[in-house]
Amino acid sequence: MARTYERYLDAITAQASAAITADTISGGTKTAINKASSGNADGALWFEVYLDVTVAPSVDASAEIYIEPSYDGGSNYGAEDYALPCAVKASGASKYKVGNLYDTSENFYAVVYAIDYGFTASLILVPVYQADA
């Protein structure tokens, strides 16, 4: 019986660093994520999700990660679907591992929503897949 191993692809900046005001989705440039064999997430089964905060909020805050799925090959994207929560500390620049993102469509965008206080951050996705060697 063959063993399987987790393989990691290069990190993708899903949403570029931008100031996010409270109660809004980041206006940072979004990168389309494509899990097809020729895409930037080439065969990924799941994603490790990181929030890279470069300017912290004035007090502890919270954020949410949403995905905008596409079911037509990346031509059109749907409304944001809630994916993961994240606490953001008022302690300066930090990188948070938000969690893992499973069961995404083949093409999607991932975005950051600041809930109660603004901060500056980018969203990083690391594609992960399984291989036997």
Secondary structure, DSSP 4 states (H G I P E B T S, - for coil): ----EEEE---EEEEEEEEE-TTEE--SPB--EE-STTSTTTT-SEEEEEEEEEE--SS-EEEEEEEEEESSSSS-----EEEEEEEE-SSSSEEEEEEEEES--SEEEEEEEE-SS-EEEEEEEEEEEEE--
